[in-house]
Amino acid sequence: MFSKVEHYAGDPILGLMDKFKVDKNPKKVNLGVGVYYDDEGVLPVLPSVVAVETAMANPPKERPYLPMDGLLGYRNACQRLIFGDNSAVVKDNRVATIATIGGSGALKVGAEFIHQWFSQAKAYVSDPTWGNHNAIFEGSGLEVGKYPYYDPATNGVKFDEMLAFFNTLKAHDVVILHPCCHNPTGVDLTHEQWDKVLEVVEAKNLIPFMDMAYQGFGEDMNTDAYAIRKAVDMGLNVFVSNSFSKNLSLYGERVGGLSIVCPTAEQADLVQGQLKFLVRRIYSSPPSHGGHIVDGVMNNPALYAQWVSEVYQMRDRIRAMRQKLRDVLEQKVPNKDFSYLTTQKGMFSFTGLNPEQVARLQSEFAVYMVSNGRMCVAGLNSSNIDYVADAMVSVLKD
């Protein structure tokens, strides 16, 4: 009956985790999966989250289904974070927003919506991009292509090529963009570059789909949303997927959101209805526990301020690890430029290591990272960074 079912090779990043778990080397280091660990190597539970969960549990509360589009306070929080406290499009009710099953769920619902209502659209992702972008949009029936992005020769962006490529696209083609903390490279556009990209998006009538999974880990909450807010100021209709997995350290709770900026409040209401219809067909309603945590943290002024401080502490620790790794590598490999480690932003860094060098890191030193050289900087800490640096030096020098 199932003889024609094809073999699934597995997700390369999650498969790496499986290998790491069974590795017996006591010095093993996991720099593969995109998860923030503190300096003790522990996945943190943020104090702001603990405060809300404590209140939720005393007394215990019922667990009804949430509305298809999620809690109102949750959706309002997404809009404030993404578009700003005084956003005109929010005040004018021109944004359709739903709570989703993580950022992945936001991408999936958004892709399904685009396929249904813009059936001729093609989707384009950066080269490289987060691997699941391709699978999600292809799985929703869209043809997926790549646009030029990372330049290994400069550890920067192929910006002129990127703009030239966008100028070849057709109206309503979708460009998936990383507003901050580009995954997997950590290489972000400057504000001036964003301005030029969005001018082309406007001129070509493209659909910008901003995937923001790391807000607060780049510069700060507002600066990280620059590209989105600039697009809105230009009058563009923007899709935005956001995630609380990283910045609230709620990975397993699956808390994300999808927002679509529309020309009018009437159209936003229609879009909201269709998003709810899609949710009903796919998973009916978003998770309750994580939804109430987000609602509780984001809508309590004191807890919100505390949370922002907690996010910036995580951001600053990642920055410190970047600087430490750069310092050690430059000392031990003086003929090579490692400045890119501190100009890249967010949880990830493209190390410049090739697949053979990455394989040696794993087999000889039990240091795990993705084969394309992507390293999760948040997996480094004061106990393992010298070991990792020495391992990298070994494979770089040979």
Secondary structure, 3 states (H helix, E strand, C coil): CCCCCCCCCCCHHHHHHHHHHHCCCCCCEECCCCCCCCCCCCCCCCHHHHHHHHHHHCCCCCCCCCCCCCCHHHHHHHHHHHHCCCCHHHHCCCEEEEEEEHHHHHHHHHHHHHHHHCCCCCEEEEECCCHHHHHHHHHCCCCEEEEECEECCCCEECHHHHHHHHCCCCCCCEEEECCCCCCCCCCCCCHHHHHHHHHHHHHHCCEEEEEECCCCCCCCCCHHHHHHHHHHHCCCCCEEEEECCCCCCCHHHCEEEEEEECCCHHHHHHHHHHHHHHHHHHCCCCCHHHHHHHHHHHCCHHHHHHHHHHHHHHHHHHHHHHHHHHHHHHHHCCCCCCCHHHHCCCCEEECCCCHHHHHHHHHHHCEECCCCCEEEHHHCCCCCHHHHHHHHHHHHHC
